[in-house]
Amino acid sequence: MEWSDADGRFVGSAPPIIGPCCHGQSKAEVMAQLSVIVEEWIETMLADGHPLPNGTAGKKYSGQFVARVAPELHKKASLKALARGESLNQFAAAALAGV
């Protein structure tokens, strides 16, 4: 659950089951809605014979991943990073963080 400046309210999601799916003025309101939605999705997935996705609670992340992009985008990002006095890694991390 996250606050959305664009929506002016909290937004609930439950990856990897469902993305942003409900809104509310309080965390309690969103949690109540989200609980019902997730339960319905799980019931539907099981009824349709789909396996439930692996959970993410307690999952460890290394902080490293490979991203493949078009050469033109790679060049553009590298030049922007250079202009800002950053490494491409610093530039990409800031972009991913929403800076």
N, C-alpha and C positions, 0 to 999 in steps of 0.2 A: 504494500500500500504506500502510495506516494502522494505528496501534495502537488497539484497541477496549477501553476500560475495561469496557464491558458484557460483552464476550466473554472478556476476559482474555487476548487474543492478537491477532496481526496479522490484518488482513482485506485480501484482495486484490480489486481491481477493475480494469477496463480500459475506462473510458468513451471513446467512446460505444458500444463493442461490447458490453460486459456490465458490470453493476453488481457490488456485493459478491457474490463467488461462492466464495471459499475462505478457509480459516483456517489459521493455523499458529503455532507457538511462536517461529519465527525468520523473518526476512525471506527467507532463502534457501529455506526450506521453502515459503513462500507463493509466491515467484517461480517455483519449479519447478512447482507446481500451476497457477499462473496462465498460464504459458507454454503448457502443454498445453491448457488450457481455451480460451484465445484462439485457438490454432491450429485447434482443432475448430470453434469458432464461425465462423471465417473460411471454412473448408472448407465448412461447411453453408450459409452465406450465398451463397457463390459457386455451389455446386451447385444451390441453389434459385433462382438467377438474381437475387438481390438485390445491389444495389451496396454496396460497402463504404462506411461513413461516412467523412466527412472527418476527418483527423487533427487533434489539438489541440496537438501539440508545436510550440512556437514561436509559437503563436497569441498575439496581443496583445489585451489587454482594456482598455477605456477606463475602467472603474470606474463606468460609468453604465449603468442599465437602467431600464425603466419597468415598474412592477408595478401591475396592476389588481386592486383588492380591493373588497369590498362597502363601501358608505358607512358602515355601522355599524362595520366593522373599522377603517376609516380614522379615524373619530372616536375609537374606543377607543385606538388606537395614538397618536394625537395627544395625547389627554389623559394617557396614561401617560408620554409623552415630556415633556410640560409638567410633570407632577408630579415627574419626575426631574431637571428643569432642563436638559433636552437638546432639541435640535431633533429633528424627526421623522426626519430623515436619520441623525442620530447614534443614535437609538433603533433604527431599522431595521438599521443596520450592526452594532450590538451584538447584536441578535437573530439576524442571519444568521451572525455569528461564534460563536454558541453561548454567549454571556455570559448 
